Amino acid sequence: MALSTSEKQQFLAQPHVAAFSVAEPGLGPLTVPVWYAYEPGGRPWITIGPTSRKARALEASGRFSLMVDTVEPRTMYVSVEGPVAESRTSTEEEIRAMAARYLSGPALDGYLDFAFGQLGEHLTVVLEPEHWLGADLTM
């Protein structure tokens, strides 16, 4: 059964790990797992390394897709695709907010120590949603 716009937005707002896909010249799409943030009615965003393969592919293509799914308690998915609306250096607040969406307690503290001490600069990339797909595949 297809999901309504509201159901797609509510599902995407949950802290799933997304499959990030972006076209790469001469190759199939680069598809890797990423953390993302989204609030219903807004624009999804991710943080990535500014010199990463993802960043280079985004610069070349100018658009990407996110797909999230779950098989418990029911099998559902939502994908959203569109152009890059904004790309900028991530703020410390954005990095903390993204990590806190997925981690808590000592795991969050450890990740933030690693991110700020080892990973260096991040980019925040914002998606302008153009195309949505979604279904509840539970029978």
Salt bridges, closest charged atoms under 4 A:
GLU24 OE1 - ARG53 NH2 2.69
GLU81 OE2 - ARG63 NE 2.50
GLU81 OE1 - HIS131 ND1 2.72
GLU86 OE1 - ARG43 NH2 3.88
GLU86 OE2 - ARG88 NH1 3.08
GLU92 OE2 - ARG96 NH2 3.12
GLU94 OE2 - ARG88 NH2 2.19
GLU128 OE1 - ARG43 NH1 3.17
GLU130 OE1 - ARG63 NH2 2.73
ASP136 OD2 - ARG74 NE 2.83
